[in-house]
Amino acid sequence: MESTGGTSAPPPADAEVHRRLVYGDESALAEVYATYGGLVRRVAVRVTRSPAAAEDVAQEVFAHLWGRPYTYDARRGSLRT
């Protein structure tokens, strides 16, 4: 993969899922949640030190991704980051 400015292109799977999110494919959101939901919650628990707050954070993250998928910038990292 060609790199520009120290960053690389997103993995092909990320690019495809992102495209599907932009077109409103609910199954793409389910895939992202199944893949990254646990990670998002674990990181949020570490930051907030509250499982309830972490669940709220996770919901906000995925609601934002669903509502504004075009704000994801693959040049800044994969969907995982």
PyMOL Python script that loads the backbone (N, CA, C, O; Angstrom):
from pymol import cmd

cmd.read_pdbstr("""\
ATOM      1  N   MET A   1       0.820  -1.177   0.000  1.00  0.00           N
ATOM      2  CA  MET A   1       0.000   0.000   0.000  1.00  0.00           C
ATOM      3  C   MET A   1       0.863   1.238   0.000  1.00  0.00           C
ATOM      4  O   MET A   1       1.872   1.289   0.703  1.00  0.00           O
ATOM      5  N   GLU A   2       0.491   2.227  -0.766  1.00  0.00           N
ATOM      6  CA  GLU A   2       1.242   3.465  -0.824  1.00  0.00           C
ATOM      7  C   GLU A   2       0.931   4.316   0.388  1.00  0.00           C
ATOM      8  O   GLU A   2      -0.217   4.412   0.823  1.00  0.00           O
ATOM      9  N   SER A   3       1.963   4.929   0.925  1.00  0.00           N
ATOM     10  CA  SER A   3       1.813   5.754   2.115  1.00  0.00           C
ATOM     11  C   SER A   3       1.989   7.212   1.747  1.00  0.00           C
ATOM     12  O   SER A   3       2.838   7.553   0.925  1.00  0.00           O
ATOM     13  N   THR A   4       1.178   8.081   2.361  1.00  0.00           N
ATOM     14  CA  THR A   4       1.311   9.512   2.151  1.00  0.00           C
ATOM     15  C   THR A   4       1.372  10.197   3.493  1.00  0.00           C
ATOM     16  O   THR A   4       0.481  10.033   4.326  1.00  0.00           O
ATOM     17  N   GLY A   5       2.423  10.964   3.703  1.00  0.00           N
ATOM     18  CA  GLY A   5       2.516  11.712   4.941  1.00  0.00           C
ATOM     19  C   GLY A   5       2.588  10.838   6.176  1.00  0.00           C
ATOM     20  O   GLY A   5       2.131  11.245   7.244  1.00  0.00           O
ATOM     21  N   GLY A   6       3.152   9.645   6.052  1.00  0.00           N
ATOM     22  CA  GLY A   6       3.282   8.785   7.216  1.00  0.00           C
ATOM     23  C   GLY A   6       2.040   7.976   7.540  1.00  0.00           C
ATOM     24  O   GLY A   6       2.047   7.204   8.498  1.00  0.00           O
ATOM     25  N   THR A   7       0.986   8.131   6.776  1.00  0.00           N
ATOM     26  CA  THR A   7      -0.223   7.341   7.004  1.00  0.00           C
ATOM     27  C   THR A   7      -0.454   6.467   5.782  1.00  0.00           C
ATOM     28  O   THR A   7       0.016   6.784   4.690  1.00  0.00           O
ATOM     29  N   SER A   8      -1.158   5.394   5.960  1.00  0.00           N
ATOM     30  CA  SER A   8      -1.434   4.503   4.842  1.00  0.00           C
ATOM     31  C   SER A   8      -2.926   4.469   4.575  1.00  0.00           C
ATOM     32  O   SER A   8      -3.734   4.938   5.376  1.00  0.00           O
ATOM     33  N   ALA A   9      -3.266   3.912   3.449  1.00  0.00           N
ATOM     34  CA  ALA A   9      -4.676   3.774   3.085  1.00  0.00           C
ATOM     35  C   ALA A   9      -5.352   2.841   4.082  1.00  0.00           C
ATOM     36  O   ALA A   9      -4.699   1.983   4.676  1.00  0.00           O
ATOM     37  N   PRO A  10      -6.668   3.009   4.266  1.00  0.00           N
ATOM     38  CA  PRO A  10      -7.369   2.119   5.194  1.00  0.00           C
ATOM     39  C   PRO A  10      -7.384   0.701   4.651  1.00  0.00           C
ATOM     40  O   PRO A  10      -7.286   0.498   3.441  1.00  0.00           O
ATOM     41  N   PRO A  11      -7.504  -0.274   5.530  1.00  0.00           N
ATOM     42  CA  PRO A  11      -7.643  -1.645   5.038  1.00  0.00           C
ATOM     43  C   PRO A  11      -8.852  -1.733   4.107  1.00  0.00           C
ATOM     44  O   PRO A  11      -9.846  -1.042   4.328  1.00  0.00           O
ATOM     45  N   PRO A  12      -8.784  -2.569   3.074  1.00  0.00           N
ATOM     46  CA  PRO A  12      -9.906  -2.665   2.134  1.00  0.00           C
ATOM     47  C   PRO A  12     -11.239  -2.928   2.819  1.00  0.00           C
ATOM     48  O   PRO A  12     -12.262  -2.382   2.407  1.00  0.00           O
ATOM     49  N   ALA A  13     -11.242  -3.751   3.849  1.00  0.00           N
ATOM     50  CA  ALA A  13     -12.498  -4.045   4.543  1.00  0.00           C
ATOM     51  C   ALA A  13     -13.067  -2.784   5.176  1.00  0.00           C
ATOM     52  O   ALA A  13     -14.279  -2.569   5.139  1.00  0.00           O
ATOM     53  N   ASP A  14     -12.203  -1.937   5.763  1.00  0.00           N
ATOM     54  CA  ASP A  14     -12.663  -0.680   6.343  1.00  0.00           C
ATOM     55  C   ASP A  14     -13.267   0.221   5.271  1.00  0.00           C
ATOM     56  O   ASP A  14     -14.320   0.824   5.479  1.00  0.00           O
ATOM     57  N   ALA A  15     -12.598   0.308   4.130  1.00  0.00           N
ATOM     58  CA  ALA A  15     -13.089   1.161   3.048  1.00  0.00           C
ATOM     59  C   ALA A  15     -14.467   0.698   2.580  1.00  0.00           C
ATOM     60  O   ALA A  15     -15.349   1.519   2.330  1.00  0.00           O
ATOM     61  N   GLU A  16     -14.648  -0.604   2.464  1.00  0.00           N
ATOM     62  CA  GLU A  16     -15.939  -1.140   2.015  1.00  0.00           C
ATOM     63  C   GLU A  16     -17.025  -0.904   3.058  1.00  0.00           C
ATOM     64  O   GLU A  16     -18.133  -0.495   2.711  1.00  0.00           O
ATOM     65  N   VAL A  17     -16.726  -1.153   4.321  1.00  0.00           N
ATOM     66  CA  VAL A  17     -17.716  -0.930   5.382  1.00  0.00           C
ATOM     67  C   VAL A  17     -18.063   0.550   5.452  1.00  0.00           C
ATOM     68  O   VAL A  17     -19.230   0.905   5.618  1.00  0.00           O
ATOM     69  N   HIS A  18     -17.060   1.416   5.328  1.00  0.00           N
ATOM     70  CA  HIS A  18     -17.325   2.855   5.357  1.00  0.00           C
ATOM     71  C   HIS A  18     -18.241   3.260   4.204  1.00  0.00           C
ATOM     72  O   HIS A  18     -19.181   4.031   4.394  1.00  0.00           O
ATOM     73  N   ARG A  19     -17.966   2.745   3.026  1.00  0.00           N
ATOM     74  CA  ARG A  19     -18.820   3.052   1.867  1.00  0.00           C
ATOM     75  C   ARG A  19     -20.256   2.643   2.158  1.00  0.00           C
ATOM     76  O   ARG A  19     -21.192   3.387   1.863  1.00  0.00           O
ATOM     77  N   ARG A  20     -20.428   1.466   2.734  1.00  0.00           N
ATOM     78  CA  ARG A  20     -21.774   0.981   3.053  1.00  0.00           C
ATOM     79  C   ARG A  20     -22.437   1.849   4.115  1.00  0.00           C
ATOM     80  O   ARG A  20     -23.641   2.092   4.048  1.00  0.00           O
ATOM     81  N   LEU A  21     -21.664   2.321   5.099  1.00  0.00           N
ATOM     82  CA  LEU A  21     -22.219   3.222   6.119  1.00  0.00           C
ATOM     83  C   LEU A  21     -22.724   4.513   5.485  1.00  0.00           C
ATOM     84  O   LEU A  21     -23.809   4.994   5.809  1.00  0.00           O
ATOM     85  N   VAL A  22     -21.926   5.065   4.579  1.00  0.00           N
ATOM     86  CA  VAL A  22     -22.318   6.306   3.903  1.00  0.00           C
ATOM     87  C   VAL A  22     -23.642   6.124   3.170  1.00  0.00           C
ATOM     88  O   VAL A  22     -24.447   7.053   3.098  1.00  0.00           O
ATOM     89  N   TYR A  23     -23.869   4.932   2.627  1.00  0.00           N
ATOM     90  CA  TYR A  23     -25.115   4.657   1.908  1.00  0.00           C
ATOM     91  C   TYR A  23     -26.240   4.164   2.813  1.00  0.00           C
ATOM     92  O   TYR A  23     -27.298   3.763   2.327  1.00  0.00           O
ATOM     93  N   GLY A  24     -26.016   4.193   4.128  1.00  0.00           N
ATOM     94  CA  GLY A  24     -27.087   3.869   5.069  1.00  0.00           C
ATOM     95  C   GLY A  24     -27.345   2.391   5.276  1.00  0.00           C
ATOM     96  O   GLY A  24     -28.450   2.006   5.659  1.00  0.00           O
ATOM     97  N   ASP A  25     -26.354   1.559   5.030  1.00  0.00           N
ATOM     98  CA  ASP A  25     -26.502   0.113   5.193  1.00  0.00           C
ATOM     99  C   ASP A  25     -26.401  -0.254   6.675  1.00  0.00           C
ATOM    100  O   ASP A  25     -25.318  -0.220   7.258  1.00  0.00           O
ATOM    101  N   GLU A  26     -27.537  -0.602   7.274  1.00  0.00           N
ATOM    102  CA  GLU A  26     -27.566  -0.932   8.702  1.00  0.00           C
ATOM    103  C   GLU A  26     -26.698  -2.140   9.037  1.00  0.00           C
ATOM    104  O   GLU A  26     -26.158  -2.223  10.140  1.00  0.00           O
ATOM    105  N   SER A  27     -26.559  -3.068   8.112  1.00  0.00           N
ATOM    106  CA  SER A  27     -25.721  -4.237   8.396  1.00  0.00           C
ATOM    107  C   SER A  27     -24.250  -3.837   8.531  1.00  0.00           C
ATOM    108  O   SER A  27     -23.488  -4.511   9.224  1.00  0.00           O
ATOM    109  N   ALA A  28     -23.850  -2.755   7.879  1.00  0.00           N
ATOM    110  CA  ALA A  28     -22.476  -2.257   8.034  1.00  0.00           C
ATOM    111  C   ALA A  28     -22.262  -1.748   9.451  1.00  0.00           C
ATOM    112  O   ALA A  28     -21.210  -1.986  10.044  1.00  0.00           O
ATOM    113  N   LEU A  29     -23.248  -1.050   9.997  1.00  0.00           N
ATOM    114  CA  LEU A  29     -23.140  -0.583  11.378  1.00  0.00           C
ATOM    115  C   LEU A  29     -23.072  -1.773  12.325  1.00  0.00           C
ATOM    116  O   LEU A  29     -22.292  -1.763  13.278  1.00  0.00           O
ATOM    117  N   ALA A  30     -23.874  -2.787  12.074  1.00  0.00           N
ATOM    118  CA  ALA A  30     -23.844  -3.988  12.913  1.00  0.00           C
ATOM    119  C   ALA A  30     -22.469  -4.658  12.852  1.00  0.00           C
ATOM    120  O   ALA A  30     -21.972  -5.146  13.866  1.00  0.00           O
ATOM    121  N   GLU A  31     -21.858  -4.682  11.673  1.00  0.00           N
ATOM    122  CA  GLU A  31     -20.515  -5.259  11.530  1.00  0.00           C
ATOM    123  C   GLU A  31     -19.490  -4.467  12.330  1.00  0.00           C
ATOM    124  O   GLU A  31     -18.666  -5.041  13.042  1.00  0.00           O
ATOM    125  N   VAL A  32     -19.546  -3.146  12.207  1.00  0.00           N
ATOM    126  CA  VAL A  32     -18.598  -2.293  12.932  1.00  0.00           C
ATOM    127  C   VAL A  32     -18.789  -2.475  14.427  1.00  0.00           C
ATOM    128  O   VAL A  32     -17.814  -2.571  15.173  1.00  0.00           O
ATOM    129  N   TYR A  33     -20.035  -2.523  14.867  1.00  0.00           N
ATOM    130  CA  TYR A  33     -20.308  -2.695  16.294  1.00  0.00           C
ATOM    131  C   TYR A  33     -19.806  -4.057  16.777  1.00  0.00           C
ATOM    132  O   TYR A  33     -19.186  -4.148  17.836  1.00  0.00           O
ATOM    133  N   ALA A  34     -20.069  -5.102  16.015  1.00  0.00           N
ATOM    134  CA  ALA A  34     -19.615  -6.443  16.401  1.00  0.00           C
ATOM    135  C   ALA A  34     -18.091  -6.516  16.450  1.00  0.00           C
ATOM    136  O   ALA A  34     -17.523  -7.197  17.303  1.00  0.00           O
ATOM    137  N   THR A  35     -17.444  -5.820  15.541  1.00  0.00           N
ATOM    138  CA  THR A  35     -15.986  -5.847  15.472  1.00  0.00           C
ATOM    139  C   THR A  35     -15.337  -4.971  16.535  1.00  0.00           C
ATOM    140  O   THR A  35     -14.361  -5.381  17.163  1.00  0.00           O
ATOM    141  N   TYR A  36     -15.869  -3.768  16.741  1.00  0.00           N
ATOM    142  CA  TYR A  36     -15.193  -2.777  17.584  1.00  0.00           C
ATOM    143  C   TYR A  36     -15.940  -2.388  18.859  1.00  0.00           C
ATOM    144  O   TYR A  36     -15.397  -1.651  19.681  1.00  0.00           O
ATOM    145  N   GLY A  37     -17.157  -2.861  19.039  1.00  0.00           N
ATOM    146  CA  GLY A  37     -17.942  -2.463  20.207  1.00  0.00           C
ATOM    147  C   GLY A  37     -17.272  -2.791  21.527  1.00  0.00           C
ATOM    148  O   GLY A  37     -17.238  -1.959  22.434  1.00  0.00           O
ATOM    149  N   GLY A  38     -16.741  -3.995  21.638  1.00  0.00           N
ATOM    150  CA  GLY A  38     -16.064  -4.391  22.871  1.00  0.00           C
ATOM    151  C   GLY A  38     -14.848  -3.533  23.154  1.00  0.00           C
ATOM    152  O   GLY A  38     -14.614  -3.134  24.295  1.00  0.00           O
ATOM    153  N   LEU A  39     -14.076  -3.249  22.123  1.00  0.00           N
ATOM    154  CA  LEU A  39     -12.895  -2.400  22.276  1.00  0.00           C
ATOM    155  C   LEU A  39     -13.285  -1.000  22.732  1.00  0.00           C
ATOM    156  O   LEU A  39     -12.668  -0.444  23.641  1.00  0.00           O
ATOM    157  N   VAL A  40     -14.304  -0.434  22.106  1.00  0.00           N
ATOM    158  CA  VAL A  40     -14.755   0.912  22.477  1.00  0.00           C
ATOM    159  C   VAL A  40     -15.187   0.930  23.940  1.00  0.00           C
ATOM    160  O   VAL A  40     -14.826   1.845  24.680  1.00  0.00           O
ATOM    161  N   ARG A  41     -15.950  -0.060  24.356  1.00  0.00           N
ATOM    162  CA  ARG A  41     -16.397  -0.108  25.760  1.00  0.00           C
ATOM    163  C   ARG A  41     -15.224  -0.275  26.722  1.00  0.00           C
ATOM    164  O   ARG A  41     -15.184   0.377  27.765  1.00  0.00           O
ATOM    165  N   ARG A  42     -14.266  -1.144  26.381  1.00  0.00           N
ATOM    166  CA  ARG A  42     -13.106  -1.351  27.269  1.00  0.00           C
ATOM    167  C   ARG A  42     -12.291  -0.073  27.426  1.00  0.00           C
ATOM    168  O   ARG A  42     -11.896   0.278  28.537  1.00  0.00           O
ATOM    169  N   VAL A  43     -12.042   0.612  26.335  1.00  0.00           N
ATOM    170  CA  VAL A  43     -11.294   1.871  26.412  1.00  0.00           C
ATOM    171  C   VAL A  43     -12.086   2.895  27.214  1.00  0.00           C
ATOM    172  O   VAL A  43     -11.524   3.606  28.046  1.00  0.00           O
ATOM    173  N   ALA A  44     -13.374   2.969  26.968  1.00  0.00           N
ATOM    174  CA  ALA A  44     -14.214   3.932  27.692  1.00  0.00           C
ATOM    175  C   ALA A  44     -14.248   3.636  29.188  1.00  0.00           C
ATOM    176  O   ALA A  44     -14.265   4.565  29.994  1.00  0.00           O
ATOM    177  N   VAL A  45     -14.258   2.367  29.573  1.00  0.00           N
ATOM    178  CA  VAL A  45     -14.225   2.021  31.004  1.00  0.00           C
ATOM    179  C   VAL A  45     -12.908   2.480  31.613  1.00  0.00           C
ATOM    180  O   VAL A  45     -12.889   2.999  32.730  1.00  0.00           O
ATOM    181  N   ARG A  46     -11.819   2.296  30.898  1.00  0.00           N
ATOM    182  CA  ARG A  46     -10.516   2.734  31.414  1.00  0.00           C
ATOM    183  C   ARG A  46     -10.483   4.244  31.613  1.00  0.00           C
ATOM    184  O   ARG A  46      -9.901   4.732  32.582  1.00  0.00           O
ATOM    185  N   VAL A  47     -11.096   4.973  30.712  1.00  0.00           N
ATOM    186  CA  VAL A  47     -11.084   6.437  30.794  1.00  0.00           C
ATOM    187  C   VAL A  47     -12.073   6.938  31.835  1.00  0.00           C
ATOM    188  O   VAL A  47     -11.733   7.795  32.651  1.00  0.00           O
ATOM    189  N   THR A  48     -13.287   6.417  31.816  1.00  0.00           N
ATOM    190  CA  THR A  48     -14.339   6.935  32.703  1.00  0.00           C
ATOM    191  C   THR A  48     -14.364   6.255  34.065  1.00  0.00           C
ATOM    192  O   THR A  48     -14.868   6.816  35.038  1.00  0.00           O
ATOM    193  N   ARG A  49     -13.818   5.048  34.128  1.00  0.00           N
ATOM    194  CA  ARG A  49     -13.850   4.229  35.351  1.00  0.00           C
ATOM    195  C   ARG A  49     -15.283   3.910  35.790  1.00  0.00           C
ATOM    196  O   ARG A  49     -15.555   3.691  36.970  1.00  0.00           O
ATOM    197  N   SER A  50     -16.179   3.892  34.819  1.00  0.00           N
ATOM    198  CA  SER A  50     -17.583   3.612  35.104  1.00  0.00           C
ATOM    199  C   SER A  50     -18.175   2.806  33.953  1.00  0.00           C
ATOM    200  O   SER A  50     -18.247   3.304  32.830  1.00  0.00           O
ATOM    201  N   PRO A  51     -18.599   1.570  34.212  1.00  0.00           N
ATOM    202  CA  PRO A  51     -19.218   0.786  33.141  1.00  0.00           C
ATOM    203  C   PRO A  51     -20.452   1.462  32.539  1.00  0.00           C
ATOM    204  O   PRO A  51     -20.675   1.383  31.331  1.00  0.00           O
ATOM    205  N   ALA A  52     -21.248   2.122  33.373  1.00  0.00           N
ATOM    206  CA  ALA A  52     -22.447   2.797  32.856  1.00  0.00           C
ATOM    207  C   ALA A  52     -22.056   3.954  31.942  1.00  0.00           C
ATOM    208  O   ALA A  52     -22.633   4.119  30.868  1.00  0.00           O
ATOM    209  N   ALA A  53     -21.086   4.749  32.360  1.00  0.00           N
ATOM    210  CA  ALA A  53     -20.626   5.864  31.522  1.00  0.00           C
ATOM    211  C   ALA A  53     -19.980   5.333  30.248  1.00  0.00           C
ATOM    212  O   ALA A  53     -20.143   5.915  29.176  1.00  0.00           O
ATOM    213  N   ALA A  54     -19.250   4.234  30.363  1.00  0.00           N
ATOM    214  CA  ALA A  54     -18.608   3.639  29.193  1.00  0.00           C
ATOM    215  C   ALA A  54     -19.642   3.181  28.175  1.00  0.00           C
ATOM    216  O   ALA A  54     -19.439   3.339  26.971  1.00  0.00           O
ATOM    217  N   GLU A  55     -20.739   2.620  28.641  1.00  0.00           N
ATOM    218  CA  GLU A  55     -21.803   2.203  27.727  1.00  0.00           C
ATOM    219  C   GLU A  55     -22.396   3.417  27.020  1.00  0.00           C
ATOM    220  O   GLU A  55     -22.691   3.357  25.826  1.00  0.00           O
ATOM    221  N   ASP A  56     -22.571   4.517  27.750  1.00  0.00           N
ATOM    222  CA  ASP A  56     -23.065   5.757  27.136  1.00  0.00           C
ATOM    223  C   ASP A  56     -22.093   6.254  26.067  1.00  0.00           C
ATOM    224  O   ASP A  56     -22.506   6.662  24.981  1.00  0.00           O
ATOM    225  N   VAL A  57     -20.805   6.217  26.384  1.00  0.00           N
ATOM    226  CA  VAL A  57     -19.785   6.642  25.421  1.00  0.00           C
ATOM    227  C   VAL A  57     -19.850   5.771  24.171  1.00  0.00           C
ATOM    228  O   VAL A  57     -19.825   6.285  23.053  1.00  0.00           O
ATOM    229  N   ALA A  58     -19.931   4.461  24.356  1.00  0.00           N
ATOM    230  CA  ALA A  58     -19.990   3.550  23.211  1.00  0.00           C
ATOM    231  C   ALA A  58     -21.211   3.846  22.340  1.00  0.00           C
ATOM    232  O   ALA A  58     -21.112   3.867  21.113  1.00  0.00           O
ATOM    233  N   GLN A  59     -22.347   4.070  22.968  1.00  0.00           N
ATOM    234  CA  GLN A  59     -23.551   4.402  22.199  1.00  0.00           C
ATOM    235  C   GLN A  59     -23.354   5.691  21.411  1.00  0.00           C
ATOM    236  O   GLN A  59     -23.762   5.784  20.254  1.00  0.00           O
ATOM    237  N   GLU A  60     -22.733   6.676  22.034  1.00  0.00           N
ATOM    238  CA  GLU A  60     -22.482   7.950  21.347  1.00  0.00           C
ATOM    239  C   GLU A  60     -21.535   7.770  20.161  1.00  0.00           C
ATOM    240  O   GLU A  60     -21.748   8.343  19.093  1.00  0.00           O
ATOM    241  N   VAL A  61     -20.492   6.973  20.359  1.00  0.00           N
ATOM    242  CA  VAL A  61     -19.525   6.732  19.280  1.00  0.00           C
ATOM    243  C   VAL A  61     -20.222   6.126  18.066  1.00  0.00           C
ATOM    244  O   VAL A  61     -20.044   6.594  16.941  1.00  0.00           O
ATOM    245  N   PHE A  62     -21.010   5.090  18.298  1.00  0.00           N
ATOM    246  CA  PHE A  62     -21.647   4.417  17.168  1.00  0.00           C
ATOM    247  C   PHE A  62     -22.813   5.226  16.598  1.00  0.00           C
ATOM    248  O   PHE A  62     -23.089   5.149  15.401  1.00  0.00           O
ATOM    249  N   ALA A  63     -23.490   5.993  17.434  1.00  0.00           N
ATOM    250  CA  ALA A  63     -24.539   6.888  16.929  1.00  0.00           C
ATOM    251  C   ALA A  63     -23.919   7.966  16.040  1.00  0.00           C
ATOM    252  O   ALA A  63     -24.480   8.322  15.004  1.00  0.00           O
ATOM    253  N   HIS A  64     -22.762   8.482  16.450  1.00  0.00           N
ATOM    254  CA  HIS A  64     -22.077   9.493  15.637  1.00  0.00           C
ATOM    255  C   HIS A  64     -21.645   8.891  14.299  1.00  0.00           C
ATOM    256  O   HIS A  64     -21.833   9.501  13.246  1.00  0.00           O
ATOM    257  N   LEU A  65     -21.067   7.697  14.349  1.00  0.00           N
ATOM    258  CA  LEU A  65     -20.637   7.048  13.111  1.00  0.00           C
ATOM    259  C   LEU A  65     -21.819   6.799  12.179  1.00  0.00           C
ATOM    260  O   LEU A  65     -21.699   6.973  10.966  1.00  0.00           O
ATOM    261  N   TRP A  66     -22.952   6.395  12.734  1.00  0.00           N
ATOM    262  CA  TRP A  66     -24.135   6.143  11.916  1.00  0.00           C
ATOM    263  C   TRP A  66     -24.711   7.447  11.366  1.00  0.00           C
ATOM    264  O   TRP A  66     -25.087   7.522  10.196  1.00  0.00           O
ATOM    265  N   GLY A  67     -24.775   8.458  12.206  1.00  0.00           N
ATOM    266  CA  GLY A  67     -25.393   9.717  11.792  1.00  0.00           C
ATOM    267  C   GLY A  67     -24.532  10.569  10.878  1.00  0.00           C
ATOM    268  O   GLY A  67     -25.048  11.352  10.080  1.00  0.00           O
ATOM    269  N   ARG A  68     -23.217  10.416  10.994  1.00  0.00           N
ATOM    270  CA  ARG A  68     -22.298  11.235  10.210  1.00  0.00           C
ATOM    271  C   ARG A  68     -21.123  10.400   9.700  1.00  0.00           C
ATOM    272  O   ARG A  68     -19.974  10.701  10.023  1.00  0.00           O
ATOM    273  N   PRO A  69     -21.385   9.375   8.924  1.00  0.00           N
ATOM    274  CA  PRO A  69     -20.290   8.491   8.498  1.00  0.00           C
ATOM    275  C   PRO A  69     -19.261   9.201   7.625  1.00  0.00           C
ATOM    276  O   PRO A  69     -18.112   8.767   7.544  1.00  0.00           O
ATOM    277  N   TYR A  70     -19.660  10.272   6.981  1.00  0.00           N
ATOM    278  CA  TYR A  70     -18.748  11.013   6.111  1.00  0.00           C
ATOM    279  C   TYR A  70     -17.673  11.748   6.910  1.00  0.00           C
ATOM    280  O   TYR A  70     -16.696  12.210   6.320  1.00  0.00           O
ATOM    281  N   THR A  71     -17.820  11.875   8.239  1.00  0.00           N
ATOM    282  CA  THR A  71     -16.789  12.553   9.037  1.00  0.00           C
ATOM    283  C   THR A  71     -15.595  11.647   9.314  1.00  0.00           C
ATOM    284  O   THR A  71     -14.549  12.123   9.755  1.00  0.00           O
ATOM    285  N   TYR A  72     -15.736  10.359   9.064  1.00  0.00           N
ATOM    286  CA  TYR A  72     -14.599   9.443   9.212  1.00  0.00           C
ATOM    287  C   TYR A  72     -13.579   9.770   8.140  1.00  0.00           C
ATOM    288  O   TYR A  72     -13.918   9.847   6.959  1.00  0.00           O
ATOM    289  N   ASP A  73     -12.331   9.964   8.543  1.00  0.00           N
ATOM    290  CA  ASP A  73     -11.247  10.289   7.620  1.00  0.00           C
ATOM    291  C   ASP A  73     -10.226   9.159   7.668  1.00  0.00           C
ATOM    292  O   ASP A  73      -9.469   9.042   8.631  1.00  0.00           O
ATOM    293  N   ALA A  74     -10.205   8.346   6.651  1.00  0.00           N
ATOM    294  CA  ALA A  74      -9.316   7.182   6.609  1.00  0.00           C
ATOM    295  C   ALA A  74      -7.848   7.579   6.681  1.00  0.00           C
ATOM    296  O   ALA A  74      -7.010   6.768   7.077  1.00  0.00           O
ATOM    297  N   ARG A  75      -7.523   8.813   6.306  1.00  0.00           N
ATOM    298  CA  ARG A  75      -6.126   9.255   6.385  1.00  0.00           C
ATOM    299  C   ARG A  75      -5.657   9.379   7.827  1.00  0.00           C
ATOM    300  O   ARG A  75      -4.455   9.389   8.093  1.00  0.00           O
ATOM    301  N   ARG A  76      -6.609   9.475   8.766  1.00  0.00           N
ATOM    302  CA  ARG A  76      -6.252   9.613  10.180  1.00  0.00           C
ATOM    303  C   ARG A  76      -6.167   8.267  10.894  1.00  0.00           C
ATOM    304  O   ARG A  76      -5.767   8.213  12.056  1.00  0.00           O
ATOM    305  N   GLY A  77      -6.532   7.199  10.227  1.00  0.00           N
ATOM    306  CA  GLY A  77      -6.436   5.870  10.821  1.00  0.00           C
ATOM    307  C   GLY A  77      -7.583   4.979  10.389  1.00  0.00           C
ATOM    308  O   GLY A  77      -8.509   5.408   9.701  1.00  0.00           O
ATOM    309  N   SER A  78      -7.498   3.735  10.808  1.00  0.00           N
ATOM    310  CA  SER A  78      -8.535   2.769  10.463  1.00  0.00           C
ATOM    311  C   SER A  78      -9.768   3.002  11.335  1.00  0.00           C
ATOM    312  O   SER A  78      -9.734   3.819  12.255  1.00  0.00           O
ATOM    313  N   LEU A  79     -10.831   2.302  11.052  1.00  0.00           N
ATOM    314  CA  LEU A  79     -12.021   2.404  11.899  1.00  0.00           C
ATOM    315  C   LEU A  79     -11.689   2.010  13.332  1.00  0.00           C
ATOM    316  O   LEU A  79     -12.321   2.496  14.270  1.00  0.00           O
ATOM    317  N   ARG A  80     -10.724   1.150  13.506  1.00  0.00           N
ATOM    318  CA  ARG A  80     -10.334   0.709  14.851  1.00  0.00           C
ATOM    319  C   ARG A  80      -9.804   1.870  15.684  1.00  0.00           C
ATOM    320  O   ARG A  80     -10.010   1.901  16.897  1.00  0.00           O
ATOM    321  N   THR A  81      -9.134   2.810  15.062  1.00  0.00           N
ATOM    322  CA  THR A  81      -8.555   3.921  15.814  1.00  0.00           C
ATOM    323  C   THR A  81      -9.514   5.077  15.842  1.00  0.00           C
ATOM    324  O   THR A  81      -9.213   6.116  16.428  1.00  0.00           O
TER     325      THR A  81
END
""", "prot")
cmd.dss("prot")
cmd.show_as("cartoon", "prot")
cmd.util.cbc("prot")
cmd.orient("prot")
